[in-house]
């Protein structure tokens, strides 16, 4: 697993091509550090998460590790903490994250995609949320995001059955934001990334934070949301945005 950057866009690559990009405990443990590095990079405005191969975004957590530790609850707790920590890190990162999904997206791979701000896939993608097939319980952060996106009844169906479903079904139930043909996916991801990168990054990150607070139950303004609005009005991006509007030119936002 590694991160690279091209221009405004950082890319986190799930890199186990011979194992359909299954994610080991060590890889889960890497994710918070990699995400923090993207947040700290002043040149990166968007994170794209993708698999290293066309046949898999990620086939989920590496079950061979579970096999070596069957019946060891302490090891299971450690693994759960690593997975949950990675998912929370992606969801709570300041910058937007886009999952670009091709091929297999199972289990922990679905959870990682759910933690992103956007999920875009091509028609080769197929999915399963399958812990019940192994007598396990899905990670709590992944379950929260699944219910938020598809609702309680659909989440129950997917989790109770562990069935495999295609990208058309994933789009129908609200798991995907966009579904395109394979040759279009990279261009669609690039286009969305460029649009997000072109506007005020203070606005983007403040809005992401506010939306998460609303999703977590906030229904009225609080000190944090007011503070974000005030900081925006005091910031250089606000001055530049208004000046560019009245000058009829494209703004050159500087906030990083």
Rosetta blueprint (number, residue, H / E / L):
1 X L
2 X E
3 X E
4 X E
5 X E
6 X E
7 X L
8 X L
9 X E
10 X E
11 X E
12 X E
13 X E
14 X E
15 X L
16 X L
17 X H
18 X H
19 X H
20 X L
21 X L
22 X L
23 X E
24 X L
25 X H
26 X H
27 X H
28 X H
29 X H
30 X H
31 X H
32 X H
33 X H
34 X H
35 X H
36 X H
37 X H
38 X H
39 X H
40 X H
41 X L
42 X L
43 X L
44 X L
45 X L
46 X E
47 X E
48 X E
49 X E
50 X E
51 X E
52 X L
53 X E
54 X L
55 X L
56 X E
57 X E
58 X E
59 X L
60 X L
61 X E
62 X L
63 X H
64 X H
65 X H
66 X H
67 X H
68 X H
69 X L
70 X L
71 X L
72 X L
73 X H
74 X H
75 X H
76 X H
77 X H
78 X H
79 X H
80 X H
81 X H
82 X H
83 X H
84 X H
85 X H
86 X H
87 X H
88 X H
89 X H
90 X H
91 X H
92 X H
93 X L
94 X L
95 X L
96 X E
97 X E
98 X E
99 X E
100 X E
101 X E
102 X L
103 X L
104 X E
105 X E
106 X E
107 X L
108 X H
109 X H
110 X H
111 X H
112 X H
113 X H
114 X H
115 X L
116 X L
117 X L
118 X E
119 X E
120 X E
121 X E
122 X E
123 X L
124 X L
125 X L
126 X E
127 X E
128 X E
129 X L
130 X L
131 X H
132 X H
133 X H
134 X H
135 X L
136 X L
137 X L
138 X L
139 X L
140 X H
141 X H
142 X H
143 X H
144 X H
145 X H
146 X H
147 X H
148 X H
149 X H
150 X H
151 X L
152 X H
153 X H
154 X H
155 X H
156 X H
157 X H
158 X H
159 X H
160 X H
161 X H
162 X L
163 X L
164 X L
165 X E
166 X E
167 X H
168 X H
169 X H
170 X H
171 X H
172 X H
173 X H
174 X L
175 X L
176 X L
177 X L
178 X E
179 X E
180 X E
181 X L
182 X H
183 X H
184 X H
185 X H
186 X H
187 X H
188 X H
189 X H
190 X H
191 X H
192 X H
193 X H
194 X H
195 X H
196 X H
197 X H
198 X H
199 X L
200 X L
201 X H
202 X H
203 X H
204 X H
205 X H
206 X H
207 X H
208 X H
209 X H
210 X H
211 X H
212 X H
213 X H
214 X H
215 X H
216 X L
217 X L
218 X L
219 X L
220 X L
221 X L
222 X L
223 X H
224 X H
225 X H
226 X H
227 X H
228 X H
229 X H
230 X H
231 X H
232 X H
233 X H
234 X H
235 X L
236 X H
237 X H
238 X H
239 X H
240 X H
241 X H
242 X H
243 X H
244 X H
245 X H
246 X H
247 X H
248 X L
249 X L
250 X L
251 X L
252 X L
253 X L
254 X L
255 X L
256 X L
